[in-house]
Amino acid sequence: MTLTRLSGSKWWIETDDVTFEIIGTYNKVAINADIQAIRDTLLAYPNPAQDAKDVTSTLNAIASMAWEQGKKDRISALINAMYQSYQGDTRQLEAAQLQARLEALIILRDRLV
C-alpha cells in the first residue's frame, strides 16, 4: 500500500501497489480531531485496568477481615459474580471498541508523514 499526499493539502490517498486502485482517502486534520474526540469520550467510560485493581483491593480487604471463612467466601464470590456481570455491560464493550478504533487511528496518523 502506498500513501501519497496531495500537494498543497492535508489529504492523503492510499493506493494498492498491485492494482493501483484507491483504497482510502485520509485527512490528517480530521484524523487528529477524531483521535481527540475518542480520548475525550473514553474519559467518561470506566477504566478497565483501574476497575480490576479496585476489585483486587476489595477482595484483599475482605480476606484480611476478622470474619469467619464462610462469610469471606460468600462475599468474595458475590463480588466476583458482580464484577463478571459488570464486565459484560455494554459500556465496557463500547469502551473496548473505542480503544481499538483509537489505536487504529493513531497508527494511521503516524503513517501520514
Sequence and secondary structure as in RCSB ss.txt:
>XXXX:A:sequence
MTLTRLSGSKWWIETDDVTFEIIGTYNKVAINADIQAIRDTLLAYPNPAQDAKDVTSTLNAIASMAWEQGKKDRI
SALINAMYQSYQGDTRQLEAAQLQARLEALIILRDRLV
>XXXX:A:secstr
 EEEE TTSSEEEEE TTT  EEEEEEHHHHHHHHHHHHHHHTTS  HHHHHHHHHHHHHHHHTSSS HHHHHHH
HHHHHHHHHHHHTSHHHHHHHHHHHHHHHHHHHHHH  
